[in-house]
Each structure stands twice: as structure tokens, then as C-alpha cells.
Amino acid sequence: MTAIKRLGDVDRNASNEFEGEIREFIRRDVTMRRHGTDSGTETGGEGNTENLNSLIERVSGATVSEIDRLISELQGIRTLLHNEGERVRREITGYAGLSQSAVATMKVIGDTLSQLKPGNTLPMPPRPDSN
């Protein structure tokens, strides 16, 4: 969830920065068209295109690197969850074996107790004298 929130913040920040730079680009372009000459407009247009391209590369580069970082983080979490899943599976298998052993032991104890006759009791061990 944190990664999603951070991605949203980065996306908003990048979007705001990108929109601000586009506004600035448009203002410069409109100003140049109003005041420019024929030859100045052509070279200014090429420069503006390069500025726009570099702007897009910077914004997309930051976004792509953030997405790559998040993908790496999610892959690490996936590996951790996979390892923890395997550990839990082993623990459950161990508990199942322990439970089966306990049931078998209880069955043996129950069978032994059922073989005793009501009047027939096991001899009590002698008590140590407390002299």
C-alpha cells in the first residue's frame, strides 16, 4: 500500500512539474510567434521542439526509474512471501505429524485403560518415608 501511495505522489509531482513546464513552453512559443521574424521562428521552433523533447525525457526518465525501483521492491517482497509460505508449509507439516503422533499415543493409552477390569488396578509405587 505504501508503494502505491508513493507511486501516486511521484505521479502527481511529475505530472505537476510536466504541466508547469508545458505551460512555460507554450508561453515562450506564443511570445516568440508574436515577436519573431520568419527566420527566427523557424530556429526558435526547432529549439522549442528540442526543449519539449528534453522535458519529456526528463519527466519520463524519472517516472520510469521510480517504476523500476518499485518493481524491484515488489519482486523482493514476492520472494520474501514465497519463502515465508514455504516455511509455514513446513511448520504445518510438522504440526500435522505431531498431531498424528499424539492421536496414536492417546489411542494406545485408551486401549490400555480399556483392558483394565474395574476391580483390577495398577499397584501404586511405595511412598518414600518422610522420617
RAQUI-V177072 format. One record per residue. N is the residue number from 1. PHI is phi in whole degrees, -180 to 180 (none if undefined). PSI is psi in radians with two decimals (999 if undefined). OMEGA is omega in whole degrees, -180 to 180 (999 if undefined). Layout:
N;PHI;PSI;OMEGA / N;PHI;PSI;OMEGA
//
This chain:
1;none;-0.67;-180 / 2;-64;-0.71;-180 / 3;-63;-0.66;180 / 4;-67;-0.75;178 / 5;-63;-0.77;-180 / 6;-63;-0.69;179 / 7;-64;-0.71;177 / 8;-63;-0.73;178 / 9;-64;-0.78;179 / 10;-63;-0.74;-180 / 11;-63;-0.77;179 / 12;-64;-0.79;180 / 13;-61;-0.80;180 / 14;-64;-0.71;180 / 15;-64;-0.79;179 / 16;-63;-0.76;179 / 17;-63;-0.77;-179 / 18;-63;-0.80;180 / 19;-63;-0.70;178 / 20;-62;-0.74;-180 / 21;-70;-0.57;176 / 22;-66;-0.75;177 / 23;-58;-0.79;179 / 24;-63;-0.71;178 / 25;-61;-0.77;-179 / 26;-65;-0.74;178 / 27;-59;-0.80;180 / 28;-63;-0.73;-178 / 29;-65;-0.79;-180 / 30;-64;-0.74;179 / 31;-62;-0.76;-180 / 32;-65;-0.66;-180 / 33;-69;-0.63;179 / 34;-69;-0.69;-174 / 35;-103;-0.17;-172 / 36;-81;2.84;174 / 37;-98;3.10;-179 / 38;-62;-0.83;-178 / 39;-73;-0.62;179 / 40;-67;-0.61;-179 / 41;-67;-0.68;-179 / 42;-66;-0.82;-180 / 43;-71;-0.62;177 / 44;-65;-0.64;179 / 45;-65;-0.69;178 / 46;-67;-0.72;178 / 47;-64;-0.69;179 / 48;-67;-0.64;177 / 49;-63;-0.73;178 / 50;-66;-0.69;177 / 51;-61;-0.75;180 / 52;-64;-0.74;179 / 53;-62;-0.76;180 / 54;-67;-0.62;177 / 55;-62;-0.83;180 / 56;-63;-0.72;179 / 57;-63;-0.73;180 / 58;-65;-0.81;-178 / 59;-67;-0.80;-179 / 60;-69;-0.59;178 / 61;-63;-0.76;178 / 62;-65;-0.73;-180 / 63;-67;-0.77;-180 / 64;-64;-0.74;180 / 65;-66;-0.64;177 / 66;-67;-0.72;178 / 67;-64;-0.73;177 / 68;-61;-0.74;179 / 69;-63;-0.74;179 / 70;-67;-0.66;177 / 71;-62;-0.76;178 / 72;-62;-0.74;179 / 73;-63;-0.75;179 / 74;-67;-0.63;177 / 75;-65;-0.68;176 / 76;-63;-0.73;178 / 77;-66;-0.68;179 / 78;-62;-0.77;178 / 79;-62;-0.78;178 / 80;-60;-0.81;-180 / 81;-65;-0.66;178 / 82;-63;-0.80;179 / 83;-64;-0.73;179 / 84;-66;-0.65;177 / 85;-62;-0.74;177 / 86;-64;-0.73;179 / 87;-63;-0.77;179 / 88;-64;-0.70;179 / 89;-61;-0.75;178 / 90;-64;-0.73;179 / 91;-62;-0.77;-180 / 92;-64;-0.71;178 / 93;-62;-0.74;178 / 94;-63;-0.76;179 / 95;-66;-0.61;178 / 96;-65;-0.75;177 / 97;-64;-0.73;178 / 98;-63;-0.71;179 / 99;-64;-0.74;178 / 100;-63;-0.69;177 / 101;-64;-0.73;179 / 102;-64;-0.72;179 / 103;-64;-0.76;179 / 104;-63;-0.71;179 / 105;-65;-0.75;179 / 106;-64;-0.62;179 / 107;-66;-0.75;178 / 108;-62;-0.78;179 / 109;-63;-0.75;179 / 110;-63;-0.75;179 / 111;-63;-0.70;180 / 112;-65;-0.77;180 / 113;-67;-0.57;-180 / 114;-72;-0.38;179 / 115;-79;-0.32;179 / 116;-74;2.39;177 / 117;-82;2.70;-177 / 118;-56;-0.66;-179 / 119;-87;-0.27;-176 / 120;-91;1.95;180 / 121;-117;2.80;178 / 122;-77;2.48;179 / 123;-65;2.47;179 / 124;-83;2.44;177 / 125;-69;2.55;-179 / 126;-64;2.53;179 / 127;-85;2.45;176 / 128;-71;2.44;179 / 129;-70;2.44;180 / 130;-104;0.99;179 / 131;-78;999;999
//
